[in-house]
Amino acid sequence: MADIESLYHKLPTFLQHIACSLEGLRIQGGRFGDPFPTLLREYEERTFWSAEQIRAFRDQRLRSFVQHCARTVPFYRRRFQECGISPEDIQTLDDLQHLPILTKDEVRAHYPELVSEAVPRWQQIVTHTSGTTGGGLRFATTLRAIQEQWACWWRYRRWHSIQQGTWCGYFGGRSVVPISQSHPPFWRYNYPGKQILFSGYHMSPPNLKHYLNELRRRRPPWLHGYPSLLALLAAYILETGEDLGYQVRWITVGAENLLLHQADLIERAFGTRPKQHYGMAEAVANFSECEYGNLHVDEDFAAVEFIPNPDAPGFKVIGTNFTNLAFPLLRYDVLDVVTLGDVVCPCGMPGRIVASIDGRQEDYVILKNGARLGRMDHIFKDLINIREAQIYQKVPGEIIIRVVRGPCYTDADEESLRREIRKRVGEDTVVFIEYVSNLERSPTGKLRFVVSDIKEGQFGRSLL
């Protein structure tokens, strides 16, 4: 794979456009070929099922999946024996508590035993999660599992009237432009997938005008990508007073937390509130945002448990992936923490409500008294002259705020920043503000908002 990427980066730009389009054609044929249309139709038919109907459907899938695990996967056969329970004992979501939680370390240690004997090797497709410090995970899946996940995702997109074939400006971590390139275009085209693939690695202040010019020229109605990258472009628009020149109809984000100040920044710049969904390659949980801004658990996609978090406020996400029969994950800990909502959503769709994803891919700040703080993005909500920021900690009771200043940043902004920090960490915490020209991103182009070098403050996994 590395050799292919190295060869790609040596190609002239026009051939890179062709290579992206050929890869896009391959992906389109796989993700959206038969039986994807049928799967999408079935997902959409369940959109307004009652809560009772969707729970019954989920539990029926769960029973079938547990039987598959016990019958065809050596690891689970042993696990059921060790726990002294029968697969028939698992009838509903609540019954899963009789089984131990599966950790990522266990998955790595027992990988061969977790592959189903019922799925031939020729049907298995190797996929992966990404990780910044060796935290990635490679595992088998199937084409049908991939298609079902995309059916669930496209149901969410179609809730918001986004249709397949809509041109999209994509801001993500794909290495589509050589890092050494210092001049535009900092994007490549995927014509079959209707995507303008913008590089997330070249978004320095001098280059952002070129990104804006390309958006003006191509006028894609839909922007999608990492919220940190879209917020970076939004800050540039607001700082410079530039006019985008057209109305972006949809903005969707994923892969990172959508922080409140990022959502506000994006909305001010583009006039459109970003929508988000929560998912992962392991396909053990999925939450989708409706038109009223609530995240609904996609109960028909996976069996999701919310377990009280012993280390901090909120609930741990524990998931069971119905769709991937090649590599079943039963009670898998994705190491994400959420808070739950108790509202009845007026959209009428079933699914429990997730109020916020409070710790995803982020570490905690530890105060002198040992308290751990998460969800600190509110500090930056009204500080529009800060282009980007990151909280770093290496000593309990001390934090470093790394700030990329906008051109209108003044001493008054620093005073406001210190005031907002004090509201949340108190007077005992030592605060340093460190001004930097840019913030380091992961190899996949993502930005971590809170980074801790303290073991007790680390969230428990690499950035995915």
C-alpha positions in Angstrom: 0.0 0.0 0.0 2.8 2.4 0.9 4.5 1.6 -2.5 1.2 2.5 -4.3 0.9 5.8 -2.4 4.5 6.6 -3.2 4.0 5.9 -6.9 0.8 8.0 -6.8 2.6 11.0 -5.4 5.2 10.9 -8.2 2.5 11.2 -10.9 1.8 14.5 -12.6 -1.3 16.3 -11.3 -3.6 15.3 -14.2 -2.8 11.6 -13.7 -3.5 12.0 -10.0 -7.0 13.3 -10.9 -7.4 10.2 -13.1 -6.1 7.9 -10.3 -8.6 9.4 -7.8 -11.4 8.9 -10.3 -10.5 5.3 -11.0 -10.3 4.6 -7.3 -13.7 6.4 -6.9 -15.2 4.2 -9.6 -13.9 1.1 -7.8 -15.4 2.3 -4.5 -18.7 3.3 -6.1 -19.1 -0.2 -7.6 -18.4 -1.9 -4.3 -20.2 0.2 -1.8 -23.3 0.9 -3.9 -23.7 -2.1 -6.1 -26.3 -4.8 -5.4 -27.8 -5.3 -2.8 -27.1 -1.7 -1.6 -30.4 -0.3 -3.1 -32.4 -2.9 -1.3 -30.6 -2.4 2.0 -31.2 1.4 1.8 -34.9 0.9 1.0 -35.2 -1.4 4.0 -33.5 1.0 6.3 -35.7 3.9 5.1 -38.8 1.8 5.6 -37.8 1.5 9.3 -37.3 5.2 9.8 -40.6 5.9 11.5 -41.2 2.6 13.2 -42.4 2.8 16.8 -39.9 2.4 19.6 -41.5 -1.0 20.4 -41.1 -2.1 16.8 -37.5 -1.0 16.5 -36.5 -2.7 19.8 -38.2 -5.9 18.8 -36.3 -5.8 15.4 -33.0 -5.1 17.2 -33.4 -7.9 19.7 -34.4 -10.3 16.9 -31.1 -9.4 15.1 -29.2 -9.7 18.4 -30.5 -13.3 19.0 -29.5 -14.4 15.5 -26.1 -12.7 15.8 -25.4 -14.3 19.2 -26.3 -17.7 17.7 -23.9 -17.1 14.8 -21.1 -16.1 17.3 -21.5 -19.2 19.4 -21.8 -21.6 16.5 -19.0 -20.3 14.2 -16.5 -18.3 16.2 -14.0 -20.3 18.5 -13.4 -17.3 20.8 -17.1 -17.0 21.7 -17.7 -20.7 22.0 -15.0 -20.7 24.7 -16.4 -17.5 26.2 -19.9 -18.9 26.6 -18.5 -22.0 28.3 -16.3 -20.0 30.6 -19.3 -17.9 31.6 -21.5 -20.9 32.1 -24.3 -19.5 30.0 -26.0 -20.6 26.8 -26.5 -18.4 23.7 -30.3 -18.9 24.3 -29.9 -16.9 27.5 -29.3 -13.8 25.4 -32.8 -12.7 24.3 -32.7 -8.9 24.6 -30.2 -6.0 24.9 -30.3 -6.2 28.7 -29.3 -9.9 28.7 -25.9 -9.0 27.2 -24.7 -7.9 30.7 -24.2 -11.6 31.5 -21.1 -11.6 29.1 -17.8 -9.9 29.7 -17.0 -6.7 27.8 -14.6 -7.3 24.9 -11.5 -5.0 24.8 -9.4 -3.9 21.8 -6.4 -5.6 23.4 -8.3 -8.9 23.5 -9.2 -8.5 19.9 -5.6 -8.0 18.9 -4.4 -10.9 21.1 -7.1 -13.4 19.9 -7.6 -12.2 16.3 -7.5 -15.7 14.6 -10.1 -17.1 17.0 -12.5 -14.2 16.4 -12.8 -14.8 12.6 -15.9 -16.8 11.8 -15.5 -20.3 10.4 -18.7 -19.8 8.4 -17.3 -17.0 6.1 -14.9 -18.3 3.4 -11.6 -16.4 3.1 -12.4 -15.3 -0.4 -15.4 -13.4 0.9 -13.4 -11.6 3.6 -12.2 -8.0 3.0 -9.5 -6.7 5.2 -10.2 -3.2 6.6 -8.8 -1.1 9.4 -9.2 1.7 11.9 -6.5 4.3 11.9 -4.3 5.1 14.9 -1.6 7.6 15.8 0.6 5.5 18.0 0.0 2.0 16.8 -3.6 2.0 18.1 -5.1 1.0 14.8 -6.9 -2.3 14.3 -7.0 -4.5 11.1 -9.8 -6.9 10.8 -11.9 -8.8 8.3 -15.3 -7.7 7.0 -17.6 -8.5 4.1 -18.9 -6.6 1.1 -22.4 -6.9 2.4 -21.4 -5.5 5.8 -19.8 -2.5 4.1 -22.9 -1.9 2.0 -25.2 -2.1 5.0 -23.1 0.4 6.9 -23.3 2.8 3.9 -27.1 2.2 3.7 -27.4 3.3 7.3 -25.2 6.4 6.6 -27.1 7.3 3.4 -30.4 7.0 5.3 -29.1 9.7 7.6 -28.0 11.9 4.7 -31.3 11.5 2.9 -33.1 12.7 6.1 -31.5 16.0 5.3 -32.3 15.7 1.5 -28.8 15.0 0.4 -29.0 12.6 -2.6 -26.4 10.3 -4.1 -24.7 12.1 -7.0 -24.6 15.4 -5.2 -21.2 17.1 -5.6 -19.3 17.3 -2.4 -16.3 19.3 -1.2 -14.5 16.7 1.0 -12.1 17.9 3.8 -10.5 14.9 5.3 -7.3 13.0 6.0 -6.7 11.4 2.6 -3.2 12.1 1.3 -4.3 13.1 -2.1 -1.8 15.9 -2.6 1.9 15.3 -2.1 3.1 17.0 1.2 6.0 18.6 -0.7 3.7 20.5 -3.1 3.8 24.2 -2.4 1.4 25.6 -5.0 -2.2 24.9 -6.0 -4.2 22.9 -6.8 -4.4 21.5 -3.2 -7.3 19.2 -4.3 -8.0 16.3 -6.6 -11.2 15.3 -8.3 -13.1 12.0 -8.0 -15.6 12.3 -10.8 -17.5 9.1 -10.3 -18.0 9.9 -6.6 -18.8 13.5 -7.3 -16.1 14.7 -4.9 -13.5 17.5 -4.7 -10.9 16.0 -2.4 -9.3 18.9 -0.6 -6.0 18.2 1.2 -6.1 18.6 4.9 -2.3 19.0 5.0 -1.9 22.2 3.1 -4.4 24.5 4.9 -2.0 27.1 6.0 -3.2 30.7 6.0 -1.5 31.7 2.7 -3.1 28.7 1.0 -6.6 29.1 2.2 -7.5 31.7 -0.4 -6.9 29.0 -3.0 -9.3 26.6 -1.3 -11.9 29.4 -1.2 -11.4 30.2 -4.9 -11.9 26.5 -5.8 -15.2 26.4 -3.8 -16.3 29.6 -5.6 -15.4 28.1 -9.0 -17.0 24.6 -8.5 -19.8 25.7 -6.1 -20.4 22.3 -4.5 -23.7 22.4 -2.5 -22.4 19.9 0.1 -19.3 20.1 2.3 -18.2 17.1 4.4 -15.2 16.3 6.5 -13.4 16.8 9.8 -14.9 19.6 11.8 -11.4 21.0 12.7 -10.6 21.5 9.0 -14.0 23.0 8.1 -13.7 25.3 11.2 -10.2 26.4 10.0 -11.7 27.5 6.6 -14.6 29.1 8.4 -12.3 31.1 10.6 -10.4 32.3 7.5 -13.7 33.5 5.8 -14.7 35.4 8.9 -11.3 36.9 9.6 -10.8 38.2 6.0 -14.4 39.2 5.4 -14.3 37.1 2.2 -17.6 36.3 0.5 -18.0 32.6 -0.5 -20.2 33.7 -3.4 -22.8 31.1 -3.1 -25.0 29.2 -0.5 -23.7 25.9 0.8 -26.8 23.9 1.4 -25.4 21.1 3.5 -22.5 20.6 5.8 -21.9 17.2 7.4 -19.0 16.2 9.7 -17.6 13.0 11.2 -14.5 11.3 12.5 -13.8 13.9 15.2 -15.9 15.5 17.9 -18.0 18.4 16.6 -17.2 20.9 19.3 -19.8 23.7 20.0 -17.5 26.5 19.1 -16.6 24.8 15.9 -20.3 24.4 15.0 -20.9 28.1 15.7 -17.9 29.1 13.7 -19.0 27.0 10.7 -22.5 28.3 10.8 -21.4 32.0 11.0 -19.1 31.5 8.0 -21.3 29.4 5.7 -24.8 30.2 7.0 -25.5 26.4 7.5 -25.4 24.5 10.8 -23.3 21.4 10.4 -24.9 18.0 11.0 -23.0 15.0 12.4 -23.2 11.3 12.7 -21.2 9.0 14.9 -19.8 5.7 13.6 -16.7 3.7 13.2 -15.1 1.0 11.1 -15.9 -1.7 13.6 -19.6 -0.9 13.0 -20.6 -1.6 16.6 -22.6 1.6 17.1 -24.1 4.4 15.0 -25.8 7.7 16.0 -27.4 10.0 13.4 -28.5 13.6 13.8 -32.0 14.5 12.8 -33.4 17.8 11.6 -34.0 18.9 15.2 -30.3 18.5 16.1 -30.7 15.3 18.2 -28.5 12.3 17.8 -30.6 9.1 17.5 -29.1 5.7 18.1 -29.6 3.6 15.0 -31.1 0.7 16.9 -31.6 -1.4 13.7 -27.9 -1.2 12.8 -26.2 -2.5 16.0 -26.9 -3.4 19.7 -25.6 -0.4 21.7 -25.3 -0.5 25.5 -24.6 2.5 27.7 -22.6 1.6 30.8 -21.9 4.1 33.6 -18.4 5.3 33.3 -16.5 4.6 36.5 -13.8 7.1 35.8 -15.7 10.3 34.9 -19.3 11.5 34.3 -21.2 9.9 31.4 -21.7 6.5 29.9 -19.3 4.2 28.0 -20.4 3.0 24.6 -20.4 -0.8 24.3 -21.5 -2.1 21.0 -22.3 -5.4 19.1 -22.0 -5.3 15.3 -24.9 -7.2 13.7 -23.6 -6.6 10.2 -20.1 -8.1 10.1 -20.5 -11.9 10.2 -16.9 -12.4 9.2 -15.5 -10.8 12.4 -18.2 -10.5 15.0 -17.7 -8.2 17.9 -19.9 -8.9 20.9 -19.9 -6.3 23.6 -17.0 -4.4 22.2 -15.7 -1.4 24.2 -15.0 1.5 21.7 -13.7 3.6 24.5 -16.0 6.5 23.8 -18.0 8.3 26.5 -21.4 10.0 25.9 -24.1 11.8 27.9 -27.7 10.7 27.3 -30.7 12.8 26.6 -34.2 12.3 28.1 -36.1 14.4 25.6 -38.8 13.1 23.2 -37.7 14.2 19.8 -40.4 15.9 17.7 -39.0 14.3 14.5 -40.9 11.1 15.4 -38.0 8.7 14.7 -37.2 6.0 17.2 -33.9 5.4 18.9 -32.5 6.6 22.2 -31.1 10.1 22.3 -27.5 10.9 22.8 -27.1 14.4 24.1 -23.4 14.7 23.5 -20.3 12.7 22.7 -18.2 14.0 25.6 -14.9 12.3 25.4 -14.5 10.9 21.9 -10.8 10.7 21.1 -10.0 13.3 23.7 -8.0 13.2 26.9 -9.0 14.9 30.2 -7.6 17.8 32.1 -6.7 16.9 35.7 -7.0 19.6 38.3 -4.8 19.7 41.5 -7.5 18.0 43.5 -7.5 15.1 41.0 -10.8 16.0 39.3 -10.9 15.2 35.6 -12.5 17.7 33.2 -13.8 16.9 29.8 -15.9 18.8 27.2 -13.9 22.0 27.6 -14.7 23.4 24.1 -17.1 26.0 25.6 -14.0 28.0 26.6 -13.6 29.1 23.0 -17.3 29.5 22.0 -17.2 33.3 21.6 -13.5 33.8 20.9 -13.8 34.3 17.2 -10.3 35.7 16.7 -8.7 32.4 17.7 -8.2 30.3 14.5 -7.4 27.0 16.3 -6.6 25.9 19.9 -5.5 22.9 21.8 -5.2 22.1 25.5 -2.0 20.3 26.5 -1.2 18.9 29.9 1.9 17.2 31.4 1.5 18.1 35.1 -1.7 17.9 37.1 -2.9 21.3 38.0 -1.1 23.0 35.1 -2.3 23.4 31.5 -0.9 24.9 28.4 -3.3 26.4 25.9 -1.8 26.3 22.4 -3.3 29.1 20.3 -3.2 29.9 16.6 -4.0 33.5 16.5 -6.2 35.1 13.8 -5.1 38.4 12.3 -7.5 40.4 14.5 -6.4 38.8 17.7 -5.5 41.3 20.5 -4.6 41.5 24.1 -8.3 41.7 24.9 -8.8 38.3 23.3 -6.1 36.9 25.6 -7.8 38.4 28.6 -11.1 36.9 27.5 -9.5 33.5 27.0 -8.0 33.6 30.5 -11.3 34.6 32.0 -13.1 31.8 30.3 -10.5 29.3 31.4 -10.7 30.4 35.0 -14.5 29.9 35.0 -13.9 26.2 34.3 -10.6 25.3 36.0 -10.6 27.7 39.0 -7.8 29.9 40.4 -5.6 27.0 41.6 -4.8 25.8 38.1 -1.6 27.3 36.5 -2.4 28.4 33.0 0.2 29.0 30.3 -0.8 30.4 26.9 1.5 29.3 24.1 1.2 30.9 20.7 2.0 28.7 17.7 1.8 29.1 13.9 0.0 25.7 13.5 -1.2 22.7 15.5 0.2 19.2 14.8 -2.3 16.8 13.3 -2.3 13.0 13.3 -1.1 11.0 10.3 -4.7 10.9 9.2 -5.1 14.6 9.3 -7.2 14.9 12.5 -6.8 17.4 15.3 -6.9 16.5 19.0 -8.5 19.1 21.2 -7.1 17.9 24.5 -3.8 16.1 24.7 -2.4 14.7 28.0 0.9 13.2 28.8 -0.5 12.1 32.2 -1.4 8.5 32.3 -4.5 9.2 34.4 -5.7 11.8 32.0 -5.4 9.8 28.8 -8.6 8.7 27.4 -7.5 5.2 26.8 -6.9 4.9 23.1 -5.1 6.4 20.2 -6.9 9.0 18.0 -8.9 7.0 15.4 
